[in-house]
Amino acid sequence: MKSVRRLSGPDTLTPVTALWSYDDRPRRGDPLLPGATPAAIREALLPDDRKEFDAAYGRTLAVARQSLDLGELFRTLEHWRRVALLQRDPDGYRTLVRRAAELLTGEAVPEDEPLAVTRARAGM
């Protein structure tokens, strides 16, 4: 997330680490554009990652509730939005994971290897 600066007094700059806005008009276009809803992000994830997303989202909601700071929540949602962008094309994602595993290990990945095993090899 980009840090934005705003004036908080005469010639004084204060860093702002998170911005929030609300627009009551229906959202149009790709549901995974920046600012995507948690529901849209979750829907685009592979089923195996939805539980991990739910846990991360729940943890950061609790932190935001305690700290009254939405920064970590926004960072978490942006991380998972990017994962969802990759995973909404499952075949392309599998290819990406295989290539990453091969580059990182220097070994070919068997065609029939389960995605979870290949992801573990790639540290994903």
LOSE-613052 format. One line per 2 residues: number of its first residue (from 0); their letters; for each residue x, z negated, y of C-alpha. Coordinates in pm, 1 decimal. Each point is the difference from the previous one (the first is absolute). Example, Ala and Ser with C-alpha at 12.3 -4.5 7.8 and 13.67 -1.06 7.14 Angstrom:
! residues 2
0) AS) 1230.0,-780.0,-450.0  137.0,66.0,344.0
//
This chain:
! residues 124
0) MK) 0.0,0.0,0.0  133.3,94.5,339.2
2) SV) 58.2,-279.6,249.2  -175.5,65.7,328.7
4) RR) 86.0,-174.7,323.8  -247.9,-107.9,261.6
6) LS) 39.8,-159.8,338.2  -86.6,-368.4,-8.4
8) GP) 104.7,-93.8,351.7  189.8,141.3,290.0
10) DT) 264.7,224.3,-154.9  1.0,-196.0,-329.1
12) LT) -27.4,177.3,-333.7  -137.6,-175.4,-306.7
14) PV) 18.4,161.4,-345.6  -332.1,66.6,-166.1
16) TA) 36.7,30.5,-375.0  -352.6,101.2,-99.1
18) LW) -283.5,180.9,167.3  -360.3,-4.3,-108.7
20) SY) -295.6,202.4,111.3  -351.2,69.0,-116.2
22) DD) -200.9,316.3,27.5  -360.2,-8.4,-118.2
24) RP) -17.0,376.4,-47.6  17.1,121.9,-360.1
26) RR) 351.5,93.3,-107.7  54.8,369.0,-74.2
28) GD) 265.1,191.6,-186.0  242.0,-124.5,-259.6
30) PL) -87.7,-358.8,-97.4  371.5,-79.2,-41.5
32) LP) 105.1,77.3,356.3  179.6,-286.9,176.9
34) GA) -243.0,-284.6,48.5  -169.6,68.6,-335.7
36) TP) -240.2,-263.7,-124.4  108.8,-228.5,-282.1
38) AA) -283.5,145.7,-212.1  127.2,357.5,52.1
40) IR) 354.1,-106.4,-84.9  -109.9,-182.8,-314.8
42) EA) -214.1,292.3,-115.9  294.2,243.3,19.1
44) LL) 234.2,-222.1,-202.6  56.6,41.4,-371.1
46) PD) -205.8,-253.7,-196.2  314.4,-190.5,-104.5
48) DR) 90.9,-66.6,365.0  -340.9,-113.9,121.3
50) KE) 49.2,-353.8,-132.3  338.4,-25.0,174.8
52) FD) -155.2,135.3,321.8  -283.9,-253.4,-22.8
54) AA) 250.2,-284.7,-40.5  222.4,116.5,288.3
56) YG) -299.2,56.0,225.7  -140.3,-343.1,-84.8
58) RT) 334.5,-170.8,67.2  47.2,167.4,336.7
60) LA) -359.7,-72.7,99.5  65.3,-368.0,-69.3
62) VA) 321.2,10.6,205.7  -182.6,173.5,286.4
64) RQ) -276.9,-257.8,-15.1  254.4,-283.1,30.3
66) SL) 235.6,157.3,253.8  -256.2,194.6,204.6
68) DL) 251.7,288.0,-11.9  -108.0,329.8,-152.5
70) GE) 349.6,152.8,-11.5  72.1,-72.0,-367.4
72) LF) -348.5,116.9,-98.7  53.1,330.6,182.0
74) RT) 344.1,45.2,-161.1  -147.0,-65.6,-344.3
76) LE) -284.8,245.6,52.9  241.2,265.0,130.5
78) HW) 226.7,-44.1,-303.9  -292.9,42.4,-239.5
80) RR) -143.7,289.7,205.1  325.6,188.2,-54.1
82) VA) -5.9,-79.0,-371.6  -361.0,121.9,-13.3
84) LL) 97.6,325.4,172.8  249.9,64.9,-279.6
86) QR) -230.9,-112.6,-278.5  -308.2,195.4,95.6
88) DP) 169.3,291.7,-175.8  69.6,-171.7,-335.0
90) DG) 194.3,294.2,-147.6  215.3,31.8,310.5
92) YR) 57.7,-374.8,-3.2  108.8,6.5,-364.1
94) TL) 246.7,278.8,83.7  134.4,-199.1,295.2
96) VR) 45.7,-313.1,-213.4  173.7,199.4,-276.5
98) RA) 240.5,158.6,249.6  75.7,-336.4,159.6
100) AE) 68.8,-159.0,-338.8  226.3,287.7,-101.8
102) LL) 194.6,-12.9,326.0  39.8,-377.3,-12.5
104) TG) 94.6,-27.2,-366.7  174.4,331.6,-53.0
106) EA) -202.7,44.0,-318.5  -281.1,238.0,-86.4
108) VP) -344.0,-158.2,-34.0  -185.1,90.6,-320.1
110) ED) -314.6,206.2,65.5  -219.3,-241.8,-193.7
112) EP) 130.6,-316.7,166.4  -282.6,-209.6,148.7
114) LA) -11.2,-2.0,379.2  38.2,-379.8,10.8
116) VT) 329.7,24.0,-189.1  127.7,279.5,223.4
118) RA) -100.9,-197.3,310.8  193.0,-300.5,-129.9
120) RA) 308.1,219.5,-47.3  -33.7,117.5,360.0
122) GM) -69.4,-348.0,134.8  -344.7,103.7,111.9
//
